[in-house]
């Protein structure tokens, strides 16, 4: 049933001691359906799974491709996602959907010594930290491709994310974004648990 528990994750603790959040199937499945439909994720996509298993965003990394018929791409066990080899891996695996935190993307960009096209990349979702226009500009300059950049925001309590902003040309500001539909329902569900 939709209201049954699906997972437990802990908040980051930025406002004090981390607390456990019990997420339900309804919130997670609603988000996955929304992301599949909004960004047309399907069988031709290849999704990178670079998120730590202790971070709630891993649910999206794993279940988005599995519920859309896309391919879930896992790096080798000994690969460090902070390594400059990650860009080569993204290109070699023809990744079309990437979720990453800005600080990780910055570390990749700092180590890029040759041009990479990432020609198959369709969507880059930045999550978990503030996204700057400087990073957006650097990303687009380093990888001359048509990938759309999206800023996603949301605390653990809101079933993965609650706001979205599709980033156009950098203009000095990257917004947190507008609420994802039915966000209030997710927040109320999370707070009632």
C-alpha positions as YAML, in Angstrom:
chain: A
units: angstrom
residues:
- id: 1
  name: UNK
  ca: [0.00, 0.00, 0.00]
- id: 2
  name: UNK
  ca: [1.13, 3.56, -0.78]
- id: 3
  name: UNK
  ca: [1.38, 4.70, 2.86]
- id: 4
  name: UNK
  ca: [3.55, 1.75, 3.92]
- id: 5
  name: UNK
  ca: [7.16, 2.55, 4.87]
- id: 6
  name: UNK
  ca: [9.66, 2.20, 2.04]
- id: 7
  name: UNK
  ca: [12.94, 3.45, 3.52]
- id: 8
  name: UNK
  ca: [14.67, 5.18, 6.43]
- id: 9
  name: UNK
  ca: [17.32, 7.86, 5.89]
- id: 10
  name: UNK
  ca: [18.86, 10.39, 8.24]
- id: 11
  name: UNK
  ca: [18.89, 14.14, 7.75]
- id: 12
  name: UNK
  ca: [22.29, 15.82, 7.39]
- id: 13
  name: UNK
  ca: [22.12, 17.34, 10.86]
- id: 14
  name: UNK
  ca: [22.80, 20.87, 9.65]
- id: 15
  name: UNK
  ca: [20.23, 22.23, 12.11]
- id: 16
  name: UNK
  ca: [21.34, 20.02, 15.02]
- id: 17
  name: UNK
  ca: [21.46, 16.27, 15.52]
- id: 18
  name: UNK
  ca: [20.56, 14.15, 12.47]
- id: 19
  name: UNK
  ca: [17.09, 12.65, 12.70]
- id: 20
  name: UNK
  ca: [15.61, 9.57, 11.11]
- id: 21
  name: UNK
  ca: [13.05, 10.09, 8.36]
- id: 22
  name: UNK
  ca: [10.71, 7.25, 7.44]
- id: 23
  name: UNK
  ca: [9.67, 7.58, 3.80]
- id: 24
  name: UNK
  ca: [6.61, 5.95, 2.29]
- id: 25
  name: UNK
  ca: [6.09, 4.27, -1.07]
- id: 26
  name: UNK
  ca: [3.67, 6.99, -2.19]
- id: 27
  name: UNK
  ca: [6.17, 9.84, -1.95]
- id: 28
  name: UNK
  ca: [8.98, 7.98, -3.67]
- id: 29
  name: UNK
  ca: [6.82, 6.54, -6.44]
- id: 30
  name: UNK
  ca: [5.21, 9.95, -7.08]
- id: 31
  name: UNK
  ca: [8.63, 11.56, -7.49]
- id: 32
  name: UNK
  ca: [9.91, 8.81, -9.79]
- id: 33
  name: UNK
  ca: [6.80, 9.06, -11.99]
- id: 34
  name: UNK
  ca: [7.16, 12.85, -12.11]
- id: 35
  name: UNK
  ca: [10.85, 12.67, -13.10]
- id: 36
  name: UNK
  ca: [10.27, 9.96, -15.72]
- id: 37
  name: UNK
  ca: [7.47, 11.91, -17.38]
- id: 38
  name: UNK
  ca: [8.90, 15.42, -17.02]
- id: 39
  name: UNK
  ca: [12.29, 14.52, -18.50]
- id: 40
  name: UNK
  ca: [11.20, 11.67, -20.82]
- id: 41
  name: UNK
  ca: [13.50, 9.12, -19.20]
- id: 42
  name: UNK
  ca: [13.13, 5.81, -21.03]
- id: 43
  name: UNK
  ca: [14.74, 2.67, -22.43]
- id: 44
  name: UNK
  ca: [17.34, 4.56, -24.48]
- id: 45
  name: UNK
  ca: [18.77, 6.30, -21.40]
- id: 46
  name: UNK
  ca: [21.85, 5.26, -19.43]
- id: 47
  name: UNK
  ca: [21.81, 6.55, -15.85]
- id: 48
  name: UNK
  ca: [24.96, 6.86, -13.72]
- id: 49
  name: UNK
  ca: [24.78, 5.64, -10.12]
- id: 50
  name: UNK
  ca: [27.46, 7.66, -8.33]
- id: 51
  name: UNK
  ca: [25.58, 8.54, -5.13]
- id: 52
  name: UNK
  ca: [26.63, 7.12, -1.78]
- id: 53
  name: UNK
  ca: [24.27, 4.51, -0.34]
- id: 54
  name: UNK
  ca: [23.92, 6.63, 2.82]
- id: 55
  name: UNK
  ca: [22.41, 9.61, 0.94]
- id: 56
  name: UNK
  ca: [18.66, 9.58, 0.23]
- id: 57
  name: UNK
  ca: [19.26, 10.64, -3.38]
- id: 58
  name: UNK
  ca: [20.53, 7.11, -4.07]
- id: 59
  name: UNK
  ca: [16.85, 6.08, -4.27]
- id: 60
  name: UNK
  ca: [16.44, 8.22, -7.36]
- id: 61
  name: UNK
  ca: [19.71, 7.04, -8.90]
- id: 62
  name: UNK
  ca: [18.71, 3.39, -8.59]
- id: 63
  name: UNK
  ca: [14.94, 3.39, -9.04]
- id: 64
  name: UNK
  ca: [14.63, 5.99, -11.84]
- id: 65
  name: UNK
  ca: [16.31, 3.77, -14.43]
- id: 66
  name: UNK
  ca: [14.77, 0.59, -13.07]
- id: 67
  name: UNK
  ca: [11.23, 2.00, -13.30]
- id: 68
  name: UNK
  ca: [11.71, 3.57, -16.73]
- id: 69
  name: UNK
  ca: [13.40, 0.74, -18.63]
- id: 70
  name: UNK
  ca: [16.68, 2.68, -18.74]
- id: 71
  name: UNK
  ca: [20.08, 1.15, -18.02]
- id: 72
  name: UNK
  ca: [21.52, 1.56, -14.52]
- id: 73
  name: UNK
  ca: [25.30, 2.07, -14.90]
- id: 74
  name: UNK
  ca: [27.50, 1.22, -11.94]
- id: 75
  name: UNK
  ca: [31.19, 2.14, -11.84]
- id: 76
  name: UNK
  ca: [33.75, -0.47, -10.79]
- id: 77
  name: UNK
  ca: [33.85, -1.13, -7.03]
- id: 78
  name: UNK
  ca: [37.30, 0.43, -6.68]
- id: 79
  name: UNK
  ca: [36.39, 3.58, -8.64]
- id: 80
  name: UNK
  ca: [36.27, 6.74, -6.54]
- id: 81
  name: UNK
  ca: [33.55, 9.09, -7.87]
- id: 82
  name: UNK
  ca: [35.81, 12.05, -6.98]
- id: 83
  name: UNK
  ca: [38.45, 10.76, -9.38]
- id: 84
  name: UNK
  ca: [39.15, 12.47, -12.68]
- id: 85
  name: UNK
  ca: [38.56, 9.03, -14.22]
- id: 86
  name: UNK
  ca: [34.83, 9.60, -13.66]
- id: 87
  name: UNK
  ca: [34.56, 11.89, -16.70]
- id: 88
  name: UNK
  ca: [36.20, 9.22, -18.87]
- id: 89
  name: UNK
  ca: [33.79, 6.67, -17.40]
- id: 90
  name: UNK
  ca: [30.77, 8.91, -18.15]
- id: 91
  name: UNK
  ca: [31.93, 9.26, -21.75]
- id: 92
  name: UNK
  ca: [32.85, 5.57, -22.21]
- id: 93
  name: UNK
  ca: [29.52, 4.37, -20.72]
- id: 94
  name: UNK
  ca: [27.57, 6.87, -22.87]
- id: 95
  name: UNK
  ca: [25.75, 8.22, -19.80]
- id: 96
  name: UNK
  ca: [22.69, 10.25, -20.73]
- id: 97
  name: UNK
  ca: [21.36, 11.08, -17.23]
- id: 98
  name: UNK
  ca: [23.60, 12.25, -14.39]
- id: 99
  name: UNK
  ca: [22.78, 13.33, -10.84]
- id: 100
  name: UNK
  ca: [25.63, 14.93, -8.92]
- id: 101
  name: UNK
  ca: [26.44, 17.45, -6.22]
- id: 102
  name: UNK
  ca: [28.14, 20.67, -7.36]
- id: 103
  name: UNK
  ca: [31.32, 20.10, -5.32]
- id: 104
  name: UNK
  ca: [31.89, 16.74, -7.02]
- id: 105
  name: UNK
  ca: [31.37, 18.27, -10.47]
- id: 106
  name: UNK
  ca: [33.84, 21.03, -9.55]
- id: 107
  name: UNK
  ca: [36.47, 18.41, -8.66]
- id: 108
  name: UNK
  ca: [35.98, 16.74, -12.06]
- id: 109
  name: UNK
  ca: [36.29, 20.04, -13.88]
- id: 110
  name: UNK
  ca: [39.50, 20.90, -12.01]
- id: 111
  name: UNK
  ca: [41.15, 17.75, -13.34]
- id: 112
  name: UNK
  ca: [39.96, 17.83, -16.97]
- id: 113
  name: UNK
  ca: [43.07, 18.04, -19.15]
- id: 114
  name: UNK
  ca: [41.62, 17.13, -22.52]
- id: 115
  name: UNK
  ca: [38.26, 17.94, -24.08]
- id: 116
  name: UNK
  ca: [35.41, 15.55, -23.45]
- id: 117
  name: UNK
  ca: [32.20, 15.79, -25.39]
- id: 118
  name: UNK
  ca: [29.87, 13.69, -23.22]
- id: 119
  name: UNK
  ca: [27.88, 13.56, -26.46]
- id: 120
  name: UNK
  ca: [25.19, 11.23, -25.08]
- id: 121
  name: UNK
  ca: [24.44, 13.37, -22.01]
- id: 122
  name: UNK
  ca: [20.83, 14.67, -22.08]
- id: 123
  name: UNK
  ca: [20.25, 15.72, -18.46]
- id: 124
  name: UNK
  ca: [22.56, 16.84, -15.67]
- id: 125
  name: UNK
  ca: [20.74, 17.17, -12.33]
- id: 126
  name: UNK
  ca: [22.62, 19.13, -9.66]
- id: 127
  name: UNK
  ca: [21.46, 18.34, -6.14]
- id: 128
  name: UNK
  ca: [22.36, 18.57, -2.46]
- id: 129
  name: UNK
  ca: [24.34, 21.84, -2.49]
- id: 130
  name: UNK
  ca: [23.91, 25.36, -3.88]
- id: 131
  name: UNK
  ca: [24.53, 25.53, -7.63]
- id: 132
  name: UNK
  ca: [26.40, 28.60, -8.88]
- id: 133
  name: UNK
  ca: [26.29, 30.24, -12.27]
- id: 134
  name: UNK
  ca: [30.10, 29.90, -12.36]
- id: 135
  name: UNK
  ca: [29.83, 26.11, -12.20]
- id: 136
  name: UNK
  ca: [27.11, 26.08, -14.86]
- id: 137
  name: UNK
  ca: [29.32, 28.18, -17.15]
- id: 138
  name: UNK
  ca: [32.38, 25.96, -16.49]
- id: 139
  name: UNK
  ca: [30.38, 22.77, -17.12]
- id: 140
  name: UNK
  ca: [28.98, 24.04, -20.39]
- id: 141
  name: UNK
  ca: [32.41, 25.29, -21.51]
- id: 142
  name: UNK
  ca: [34.16, 22.00, -20.68]
- id: 143
  name: UNK
  ca: [31.56, 19.75, -22.30]
- id: 144
  name: UNK
  ca: [30.28, 21.17, -25.53]
- id: 145
  name: UNK
  ca: [27.04, 19.20, -25.69]
- id: 146
  name: UNK
  ca: [23.33, 19.82, -25.62]
- id: 147
  name: UNK
  ca: [22.72, 18.51, -22.09]
- id: 148
  name: UNK
  ca: [20.09, 20.37, -20.12]
- id: 149
  name: UNK
  ca: [21.07, 21.44, -16.60]
- id: 150
  name: UNK
  ca: [18.54, 21.19, -13.79]
- id: 151
  name: UNK
  ca: [18.87, 22.33, -10.18]
- id: 152
  name: UNK
  ca: [16.90, 20.12, -7.77]
- id: 153
  name: UNK
  ca: [16.34, 20.97, -4.12]
- id: 154
  name: UNK
  ca: [14.65, 19.25, -1.23]
- id: 155
  name: UNK
  ca: [15.26, 18.06, 2.30]
- id: 156
  name: UNK
  ca: [15.17, 14.37, 3.22]
- id: 157
  name: UNK
  ca: [11.69, 14.87, 4.69]
- id: 158
  name: UNK
  ca: [10.12, 15.59, 1.26]
- id: 159
  name: UNK
  ca: [10.62, 12.26, -0.50]
- id: 160
  name: UNK
  ca: [13.80, 13.19, -2.34]
- id: 161
  name: UNK
  ca: [13.11, 16.67, -3.86]
- id: 162
  name: UNK
  ca: [10.59, 19.47, -3.59]
- id: 163
  name: UNK
  ca: [11.78, 22.21, -5.99]
- id: 164
  name: UNK
  ca: [13.15, 22.37, -9.54]
- id: 165
  name: UNK
  ca: [14.81, 24.97, -11.73]
- id: 166
  name: UNK
  ca: [15.82, 24.32, -15.36]
- id: 167
  name: UNK
  ca: [18.94, 26.43, -15.83]
- id: 168
  name: UNK
  ca: [19.05, 28.63, -18.91]
- id: 169
  name: UNK
  ca: [22.10, 30.71, -19.78]
- id: 170
  name: UNK
  ca: [23.98, 31.79, -16.63]
- id: 171
  name: UNK
  ca: [22.91, 35.28, -15.58]
- id: 172
  name: UNK
  ca: [24.49, 35.57, -12.14]
- id: 173
  name: UNK
  ca: [21.84, 33.55, -10.34]
- id: 174
  name: UNK
  ca: [20.78, 29.94, -10.19]
- id: 175
  name: UNK
  ca: [17.42, 29.64, -8.51]
- id: 176
  name: UNK
  ca: [16.39, 26.89, -6.11]
- id: 177
  name: UNK
  ca: [13.32, 26.64, -8.29]
- id: 178
  name: UNK
  ca: [9.58, 26.24, -8.19]
- id: 179
  name: UNK
  ca: [7.75, 23.56, -6.25]
- id: 180
  name: UNK
  ca: [7.36, 20.17, -7.86]
- id: 181
  name: UNK
  ca: [3.65, 19.35, -8.17]
- id: 182
  name: UNK
  ca: [1.98, 18.02, -5.02]
- id: 183
  name: UNK
  ca: [5.00, 19.03, -2.92]
- id: 184
  name: UNK
  ca: [2.73, 20.07, -0.08]
- id: 185
  name: UNK
  ca: [1.32, 16.52, 0.05]
- id: 186
  name: UNK
  ca: [4.86, 15.09, 0.33]
- id: 187
  name: UNK
  ca: [5.78, 17.50, 3.11]
- id: 188
  name: UNK
  ca: [2.60, 16.72, 5.06]
- id: 189
  name: UNK
  ca: [3.10, 12.96, 4.59]
- id: 190
  name: UNK
  ca: [6.70, 13.23, 5.81]
- id: 191
  name: UNK
  ca: [5.82, 15.35, 8.82]
- id: 192
  name: UNK
  ca: [2.98, 13.03, 9.87]
- id: 193
  name: UNK
  ca: [5.29, 10.01, 10.11]
...
